[in-house]
Amino acid sequence: MLFSTSRRSVAVCATCALLCWPFVTLAAQPAGNRAASSVDAASGAPAPAILSATALPPGFSGDDPEHVRDALAGHPAPGQPSSITSRVRAFLSRPFRKSENGASAASGASASQADRVFVFVIPVSYGVRYQSKKKVLTVNVALSAPETPDAILLKQTVKGQSGRKLVVAPEAKEKGFVQTFDVIQLSAAGSAKTTVNGRVVLPNFDHKRGDDDFAIVLICTLVPPYLMDDVEHSAPTDEEPTDITRRTSTLNGRVDAAWLIDRTDGSIVTKRLHLVK
């Protein structure tokens, strides 16, 4: 348990393309020609057309959640792909219009809606099982974020060393026991479904594939409020003698499709997956 905490939160507004908090402003300027993203490269078509792709490039990594978050927050990192920043600026500069949910909506999306479609790739090391006698592949992979069980964990980065069992609380920061947690998660439009599930007959499946080759692909459409950003600081305590800063960024959107892919060769193992609680 962490004590002596302080926190601050910001949210990207849905309709005004500004950060809701008055002391921070996000410049949302119309983009010119939208550069191709990793999604475009994968399918050779606008982002929503990836739904009809039959294969992906080897080592396909999709859109980096950190780049999407930083673009929404108005602070893209140096060297960040300009395509993501351009897409975010483009859809923030236009009013949001509700559309039909699901894959059919994404596949027939307008240019404005297409800018909101992102593809997140989450490596998995468990939960994929093939029954060779029955030729059946089952997928049951929990993607929930540790601190927020009703959200999907997209990316987590931890920097620094814990001082537990190494230092006393008053000396922790001075001796360099400082940690930063950067958590990026997806809240699926109020849904608590965070487990990817599916069962499909695959007669030609190569059962020698290892779990480390697999990844879940989530094709998502971001919707307002696009981003909630929460920063919490915890001073060192006797229980946890570490100075900890935790940033939790929550992207808000709907999941239009969930796939299982082989990251090694880019093959799509199955598109017949869905989210369950």
Secondary structure, 3 states (H helix, E strand, C coil): CCCCEEEEEEEECCCCCCECCCCCCCCCCCCCCCCCCHHHHHHCCCHHHHHHCCECCCCCCECCHHHHHHHHHCCCCCCCCHHHHHHHHHHHCCCCCCCCCCHHHHHCCCHHHHCCEEEEEEECCCCEEEECCCCEEEEEEECECCCCCCCEEEEEEEECCCCCCCCCHHHCCCCCCEEEEEEEEEEECCCCCCEEEEEEECCCCCCCCCHHHEEEEEEEEEEEEEEEEEEEEECCCCCCCCEEEEEEEEEEEEEEEEEEEECCCCEEEEEEEEEEC
